[in-house]
Amino acid sequence: MSKTLTFYTHPVSRARIARWMLEETGLPYEEVVLDFGTTMKSPDYLAINPMGKVPAIRHGDTVVTENAAVCAYLGRTGTGQGP
């Protein structure tokens, strides 16, 4: 059973770096576009990333925030080396 990978982003943000890494790995993902000041600060998203910033990914029970950490996680996961 595969885990769904969800990518939380905003098109005009530093999350473009994480999107690039997602595209490089070829991993399938669902995208959730958030708005600054509203949905990024909603209780639902703050439960995922308490800082209320993007990017963030959720892969099963694993949540990763910050571009460098997201890219490292995706690099390991995309090569089959696991989280």
The first five atom37 places (N, CA, C, CB, O) and aatype in JSON, in Angstrom:
{
  "aatype": [12, 15, 11, 16, 10, 16, 13, 18, 16, 8, 14, 19, 15, 1, 0, 1, 9, 0, 1, 17, 12, 10, 6, 6, 16, 7, 10, 14, 18, 6, 6, 19, 19, 10, 3, 13, 7, 16, 16, 12, 11, 15, 14, 3, 18, 10, 0, 9, 2, 14, 12, 7, 11, 19, 14, 0, 9, 1, 8, 7, 3, 16, 19, 19, 16, 6, 2, 0, 0, 19, 4, 0, 18, 10, 7, 1, 16, 7, 16, 7, 5, 7, 14],
  "atom_mask": [
    [1, 1, 1, 1, 1],
    [1, 1, 1, 1, 1],
    [1, 1, 1, 1, 1],
    [1, 1, 1, 1, 1],
    [1, 1, 1, 1, 1],
    [1, 1, 1, 1, 1],
    [1, 1, 1, 1, 1],
    [1, 1, 1, 1, 1],
    [1, 1, 1, 1, 1],
    [1, 1, 1, 1, 1],
    [1, 1, 1, 1, 1],
    [1, 1, 1, 1, 1],
    [1, 1, 1, 1, 1],
    [1, 1, 1, 1, 1],
    [1, 1, 1, 1, 1],
    [1, 1, 1, 1, 1],
    [1, 1, 1, 1, 1],
    [1, 1, 1, 1, 1],
    [1, 1, 1, 1, 1],
    [1, 1, 1, 1, 1],
    [1, 1, 1, 1, 1],
    [1, 1, 1, 1, 1],
    [1, 1, 1, 1, 1],
    [1, 1, 1, 1, 1],
    [1, 1, 1, 1, 1],
    [1, 1, 1, 0, 1],
    [1, 1, 1, 1, 1],
    [1, 1, 1, 1, 1],
    [1, 1, 1, 1, 1],
    [1, 1, 1, 1, 1],
    [1, 1, 1, 1, 1],
    [1, 1, 1, 1, 1],
    [1, 1, 1, 1, 1],
    [1, 1, 1, 1, 1],
    [1, 1, 1, 1, 1],
    [1, 1, 1, 1, 1],
    [1, 1, 1, 0, 1],
    [1, 1, 1, 1, 1],
    [1, 1, 1, 1, 1],
    [1, 1, 1, 1, 1],
    [1, 1, 1, 1, 1],
    [1, 1, 1, 1, 1],
    [1, 1, 1, 1, 1],
    [1, 1, 1, 1, 1],
    [1, 1, 1, 1, 1],
    [1, 1, 1, 1, 1],
    [1, 1, 1, 1, 1],
    [1, 1, 1, 1, 1],
    [1, 1, 1, 1, 1],
    [1, 1, 1, 1, 1],
    [1, 1, 1, 1, 1],
    [1, 1, 1, 0, 1],
    [1, 1, 1, 1, 1],
    [1, 1, 1, 1, 1],
    [1, 1, 1, 1, 1],
    [1, 1, 1, 1, 1],
    [1, 1, 1, 1, 1],
    [1, 1, 1, 1, 1],
    [1, 1, 1, 1, 1],
    [1, 1, 1, 0, 1],
    [1, 1, 1, 1, 1],
    [1, 1, 1, 1, 1],
    [1, 1, 1, 1, 1],
    [1, 1, 1, 1, 1],
    [1, 1, 1, 1, 1],
    [1, 1, 1, 1, 1],
    [1, 1, 1, 1, 1],
    [1, 1, 1, 1, 1],
    [1, 1, 1, 1, 1],
    [1, 1, 1, 1, 1],
    [1, 1, 1, 1, 1],
    [1, 1, 1, 1, 1],
    [1, 1, 1, 1, 1],
    [1, 1, 1, 1, 1],
    [1, 1, 1, 0, 1],
    [1, 1, 1, 1, 1],
    [1, 1, 1, 1, 1],
    [1, 1, 1, 0, 1],
    [1, 1, 1, 1, 1],
    [1, 1, 1, 0, 1],
    [1, 1, 1, 1, 1],
    [1, 1, 1, 0, 1],
    [1, 1, 1, 1, 1]
  ],
  "atom_positions": [
    [[0.85, -1.17, 0.0], [0.0, 0.0, 0.0], [0.89, 1.23, 0.0], [-0.96, 0.0, 1.22], [1.72, 1.4, 0.9]],
    [[0.74, 2.1, -0.99], [1.59, 3.28, -1.06], [0.96, 4.43, -0.27], [1.82, 3.69, -2.51], [-0.26, 4.54, -0.16]],
    [[1.84, 5.27, 0.26], [1.39, 6.43, 1.01], [1.24, 7.6, 0.05], [2.38, 6.78, 2.16], [2.06, 7.78, -0.85]],
    [[0.2, 8.39, 0.23], [0.01, 9.59, -0.58], [0.99, 10.66, -0.13], [-1.45, 10.1, -0.47], [1.17, 10.88, 1.07]],
    [[1.61, 11.31, -1.09], [2.51, 12.42, -0.81], [1.75, 13.7, -1.15], [3.86, 12.31, -1.63], [1.33, 13.89, -2.29]],
    [[1.59, 14.57, -0.16], [0.88, 15.83, -0.35], [1.89, 16.96, -0.22], [-0.29, 16.0, 0.68], [2.67, 17.01, 0.73]],
    [[1.86, 17.86, -1.2], [2.77, 18.99, -1.28], [1.98, 20.27, -1.02], [3.5, 19.04, -2.66], [1.06, 20.61, -1.78]],
    [[2.33, 20.98, 0.05], [1.69, 22.25, 0.4], [2.56, 23.38, -0.12], [1.48, 22.37, 1.95], [3.76, 23.43, 0.15]],
    [[1.94, 24.29, -0.89], [2.73, 25.28, -1.6], [1.95, 26.57, -1.84], [3.2, 24.71, -2.91], [0.76, 26.67, -1.56]],
    [[2.65, 27.54, -2.36], [2.09, 28.76, -2.92], [2.93, 29.06, -4.15], [2.09, 29.98, -1.87], [4.16, 28.95, -4.09]],
    [[2.31, 29.42, -5.28], [3.07, 29.58, -6.53], [4.15, 30.66, -6.49], [2.13, 29.88, -7.64], [5.12, 30.57, -7.25]],
    [[4.01, 31.65, -5.65], [5.01, 32.73, -5.58], [5.7, 32.64, -4.21], [4.34, 34.14, -5.79], [5.57, 33.53, -3.37]],
    [[6.43, 31.55, -4.02], [7.12, 31.34, -2.76], [8.37, 30.51, -3.01], [6.2, 30.65, -1.72], [8.61, 30.06, -4.13]],
    [[9.14, 30.32, -1.98], [10.33, 29.48, -2.09], [10.0, 28.01, -2.27], [11.19, 29.66, -0.87], [10.9, 27.19, -2.48]],
    [[8.75, 27.66, -2.18], [8.33, 26.27, -2.38], [8.61, 25.8, -3.8], [6.84, 26.12, -2.08], [8.52, 24.61, -4.09]],
    [[8.96, 26.72, -4.7], [9.32, 26.32, -6.06], [10.5, 25.37, -6.06], [9.65, 27.56, -6.91], [10.61, 24.5, -6.93]],
    [[11.39, 25.51, -5.09], [12.55, 24.63, -4.98], [12.08, 23.19, -4.7], [13.52, 25.13, -3.87], [12.55, 22.23, -5.32]],
    [[11.16, 23.06, -3.76], [10.64, 21.72, -3.43], [9.87, 21.15, -4.62], [9.72, 21.79, -2.19], [9.93, 19.94, -4.87]],
    [[9.15, 21.99, -5.35], [8.43, 21.51, -6.54], [9.42, 20.97, -7.57], [7.58, 22.66, -7.16], [9.19, 19.93, -8.18]],
    [[10.52, 21.67, -7.76], [11.55, 21.21, -8.69], [12.03, 19.81, -8.28], [12.76, 22.21, -8.73], [12.17, 18.93, -9.12]],
    [[12.28, 19.63, -6.99], [12.76, 18.33, -6.52], [11.69, 17.25, -6.71], [13.18, 18.4, -5.02], [12.01, 16.13, -7.1]],
    [[10.44, 17.58, -6.46], [9.36, 16.63, -6.71], [9.34, 16.21, -8.17], [8.0, 17.23, -6.31], [9.2, 15.02, -8.48]],
    [[9.47, 17.16, -9.06], [9.45, 16.84, -10.49], [10.68, 16.02, -10.89], [9.39, 18.14, -11.32], [10.57, 15.13, -11.73]],
    [[11.82, 16.3, -10.31], [13.04, 15.54, -10.6], [12.92, 14.09, -10.16], [14.24, 16.18, -9.93], [13.4, 13.19, -10.85]],
    [[12.29, 13.85, -9.02], [12.17, 12.48, -8.53], [11.12, 11.69, -9.29], [11.84, 12.48, -7.05], [11.19, 10.46, -9.36]],
    [[10.14, 12.37, -9.85], [9.06, 11.68, -10.54], [8.04, 11.05, -9.62], [0.0, 0.0, 0.0], [7.17, 10.31, -10.07]],
    [[8.14, 11.33, -8.33], [7.18, 10.77, -7.38], [5.8, 11.37, -7.61], [7.64, 11.01, -5.93], [5.69, 12.58, -7.85]],
    [[4.75, 10.57, -7.55], [3.4, 11.14, -7.68], [3.05, 11.91, -6.41], [2.36, 10.02, -7.95], [3.4, 11.5, -5.31]],
    [[2.35, 13.03, -6.59], [1.97, 13.83, -5.43], [0.69, 14.6, -5.71], [3.09, 14.8, -5.06], [0.31, 14.85, -6.85]],
    [[0.05, 14.95, -4.61], [-1.12, 15.84, -4.65], [-0.65, 17.21, -4.21], [-2.3, 15.31, -3.74], [0.18, 17.32, -3.31]],
    [[-1.17, 18.24, -4.83], [-0.76, 19.6, -4.5], [-1.9, 20.34, -3.79], [-0.34, 20.37, -5.77], [-3.05, 20.26, -4.2]],
    [[-1.54, 21.04, -2.72], [-2.48, 21.89, -2.01], [-1.89, 23.3, -2.04], [-2.73, 21.39, -0.53], [-0.84, 23.56, -1.46]],
    [[-2.59, 24.21, -2.74], [-2.12, 25.6, -2.84], [-2.76, 26.39, -1.7], [-2.48, 26.23, -4.23], [-3.98, 26.4, -1.53]],
    [[-1.9, 27.04, -0.93], [-2.35, 27.83, 0.22], [-2.15, 29.32, -0.06], [-1.59, 27.41, 1.5], [-1.3, 29.69, -0.87]],
    [[-2.92, 30.15, 0.6], [-2.79, 31.6, 0.48], [-2.08, 32.15, 1.71], [-4.17, 32.26, 0.3], [-2.31, 31.7, 2.83]],
    [[-1.22, 33.14, 1.47], [-0.55, 33.81, 2.58], [-1.59, 34.46, 3.48], [0.47, 34.86, 2.05], [-2.55, 35.07, 3.0]],
    [[-1.39, 34.34, 4.78], [-2.23, 35.04, 5.74], [-3.6, 34.45, 5.99], [0.0, 0.0, 0.0], [-4.26, 34.81, 6.97]],
    [[-4.07, 33.55, 5.12], [-5.38, 32.95, 5.37], [-5.22, 31.45, 5.57], [-6.36, 33.23, 4.19], [-5.12, 30.99, 6.71]],
    [[-5.19, 30.68, 4.5], [-5.13, 29.23, 4.66], [-3.79, 28.76, 5.23], [-5.37, 28.55, 3.33], [-3.73, 27.69, 5.84]],
    [[-2.72, 29.54, 5.06], [-1.44, 29.16, 5.69], [-1.49, 29.32, 7.2], [-0.29, 30.0, 5.12], [-0.7, 28.71, 7.92]],
    [[-2.42, 30.13, 7.67], [-2.55, 30.37, 9.11], [-3.78, 29.69, 9.7], [-2.61, 31.87, 9.39], [-4.12, 29.91, 10.86]],
    [[-4.43, 28.86, 8.9], [-5.62, 28.16, 9.39], [-5.22, 27.08, 10.39], [-6.41, 27.55, 8.2], [-4.11, 26.55, 10.33]],
    [[-6.12, 26.75, 11.32], [-5.82, 25.69, 12.28], [-5.45, 24.36, 11.62], [-7.0, 25.48, 13.19], [-4.58, 23.64, 12.11]],
    [[-6.11, 24.03, 10.5], [-5.81, 22.76, 9.82], [-4.37, 22.73, 9.33], [-6.78, 22.55, 8.64], [-3.67, 21.73, 9.5]],
    [[-3.9, 23.83, 8.71], [-2.53, 23.83, 8.2], [-1.51, 24.01, 9.34], [-2.35, 24.95, 7.17], [-0.43, 23.43, 9.29]],
    [[-1.85, 24.79, 10.36], [-0.93, 24.95, 11.49], [-0.71, 23.62, 12.22], [-1.47, 25.99, 12.47], [0.32, 23.44, 12.87]],
    [[-1.66, 22.7, 12.11], [-1.46, 21.36, 12.68], [-0.41, 20.59, 11.89], [-2.79, 20.58, 12.7], [0.24, 19.7, 12.43]],
    [[-0.23, 20.94, 10.61], [0.79, 20.3, 9.77], [2.12, 21.02, 9.94], [0.36, 20.31, 8.29], [3.15, 20.38, 10.17]],
    [[2.11, 22.34, 9.82], [3.32, 23.15, 9.99], [3.01, 24.31, 10.93], [3.85, 23.67, 8.61], [2.43, 25.31, 10.49]],
    [[3.38, 24.2, 12.18], [3.06, 25.24, 13.17], [3.63, 26.62, 12.83], [3.58, 24.81, 14.5], [3.17, 27.63, 13.38]],
    [[4.62, 26.68, 11.93], [5.16, 27.99, 11.54], [4.27, 28.67, 10.5], [6.58, 27.84, 10.99], [4.44, 29.86, 10.24]],
    [[3.34, 27.94, 9.9], [2.43, 28.51, 8.93], [3.11, 28.97, 7.66], [0.0, 0.0, 0.0], [2.72, 29.98, 7.06]],
    [[4.14, 28.23, 7.23], [4.89, 28.58, 6.03], [4.9, 27.4, 5.06], [6.33, 29.0, 6.38], [4.6, 26.27, 5.43]],
    [[5.24, 27.69, 3.82], [5.44, 26.64, 2.82], [6.89, 26.68, 2.38], [4.48, 26.81, 1.6], [7.52, 27.73, 2.46]],
    [[7.43, 25.58, 1.91], [6.77, 24.33, 1.6], [6.65, 23.42, 2.8], [7.5, 23.62, 0.5], [7.31, 23.59, 3.82]],
    [[5.77, 22.46, 2.64], [5.67, 21.33, 3.56], [5.19, 20.15, 2.73], [4.71, 21.63, 4.78], [4.47, 20.32, 1.74]],
    [[5.58, 18.97, 3.14], [5.04, 17.76, 2.54], [4.55, 16.85, 3.65], [6.1, 17.03, 1.66], [5.08, 16.85, 4.76]],
    [[3.52, 16.1, 3.32], [3.03, 15.05, 4.22], [3.04, 13.77, 3.4], [1.58, 15.38, 4.8], [2.46, 13.71, 2.32]],
    [[3.71, 12.76, 3.93], [3.84, 11.47, 3.23], [3.48, 10.41, 4.25], [5.3, 11.25, 2.65], [4.31, 10.0, 5.06]],
    [[2.24, 9.95, 4.19], [1.77, 9.05, 5.23], [1.72, 9.81, 6.55], [0.0, 0.0, 0.0], [1.07, 10.85, 6.64]],
    [[2.4, 9.29, 7.56], [2.45, 9.95, 8.87], [3.63, 10.91, 9.01], [2.52, 8.91, 9.96], [3.78, 11.55, 10.05]],
    [[4.46, 11.0, 7.99], [5.65, 11.84, 8.04], [5.34, 13.23, 7.49], [6.81, 11.2, 7.26], [4.76, 13.36, 6.42]],
    [[5.74, 14.26, 8.24], [5.61, 15.64, 7.79], [7.01, 16.24, 7.77], [4.64, 16.48, 8.72], [7.77, 16.1, 8.73]],
    [[7.34, 16.9, 6.66], [8.65, 17.54, 6.52], [8.42, 18.98, 6.07], [9.58, 16.76, 5.5], [7.63, 19.23, 5.16]],
    [[9.1, 19.91, 6.72], [9.02, 21.32, 6.35], [10.42, 21.84, 6.05], [8.34, 22.15, 7.48], [11.41, 21.18, 6.36]],
    [[10.49, 23.02, 5.45], [11.75, 23.68, 5.06], [12.33, 23.01, 3.81], [12.78, 23.63, 6.22], [12.41, 21.79, 3.73]],
    [[12.72, 23.84, 2.85], [13.18, 23.34, 1.55], [14.29, 22.31, 1.63], [13.64, 24.48, 0.72], [14.2, 21.26, 0.99]],
    [[15.33, 22.58, 2.4], [16.47, 21.65, 2.43], [16.04, 20.28, 2.95], [17.59, 22.22, 3.31], [16.44, 19.25, 2.4]],
    [[15.25, 20.26, 4.0], [14.78, 19.0, 4.56], [13.85, 18.28, 3.6], [14.08, 19.23, 5.9], [13.92, 17.06, 3.46]],
    [[12.97, 19.03, 2.93], [12.06, 18.43, 1.95], [12.86, 17.81, 0.81], [11.07, 19.5, 1.4], [12.6, 16.68, 0.41]],
    [[13.85, 18.54, 0.3], [14.67, 18.01, -0.81], [15.43, 16.77, -0.39], [15.64, 19.08, -1.3], [15.52, 15.81, -1.16]],
    [[15.99, 16.77, 0.81], [16.73, 15.59, 1.29], [15.79, 14.4, 1.42], [17.41, 15.9, 2.65], [16.13, 13.29, 1.01]],
    [[14.62, 14.62, 1.99], [13.64, 13.54, 2.14], [13.23, 12.99, 0.78], [12.4, 14.04, 2.91], [13.2, 11.77, 0.57]],
    [[12.91, 13.89, -0.15], [12.48, 13.45, -1.47], [13.59, 12.73, -2.2], [12.01, 14.63, -2.29], [13.33, 11.77, -2.93]],
    [[14.84, 13.17, -2.02], [15.96, 12.49, -2.65], [16.11, 11.06, -2.18], [0.0, 0.0, 0.0], [16.36, 10.16, -2.98]],
    [[15.95, 10.84, -0.87], [16.03, 9.48, -0.33], [14.82, 8.65, -0.76], [16.12, 9.51, 1.21], [14.97, 7.5, -1.15]],
    [[13.63, 9.24, -0.68], [12.42, 8.51, -1.02], [12.36, 8.21, -2.51], [11.19, 9.3, -0.6], [11.93, 7.12, -2.9]],
    [[12.77, 9.16, -3.35], [12.72, 8.98, -4.79], [13.69, 7.95, -5.32], [0.0, 0.0, 0.0], [13.5, 7.44, -6.42]],
    [[14.74, 7.65, -4.55], [15.7, 6.64, -4.97], [15.4, 5.27, -4.38], [17.09, 7.06, -4.59], [16.12, 4.31, -4.62]],
    [[14.32, 5.2, -3.6], [13.93, 3.93, -3.0], [14.69, 3.62, -1.72], [0.0, 0.0, 0.0], [14.6, 2.5, -1.2]],
    [[15.43, 4.6, -1.19], [16.18, 4.38, 0.05], [15.35, 4.62, 1.29], [17.39, 5.28, 0.08], [15.83, 4.44, 2.41]],
    [[14.09, 5.02, 1.11], [13.2, 5.2, 2.25], [13.41, 6.54, 2.92], [0.0, 0.0, 0.0], [14.35, 7.26, 2.61]],
    [[12.52, 6.87, 3.85], [12.57, 8.18, 4.54], [13.75, 8.38, 5.43], [11.36, 8.37, 5.33], [13.88, 9.44, 6.05]]
  ]
}
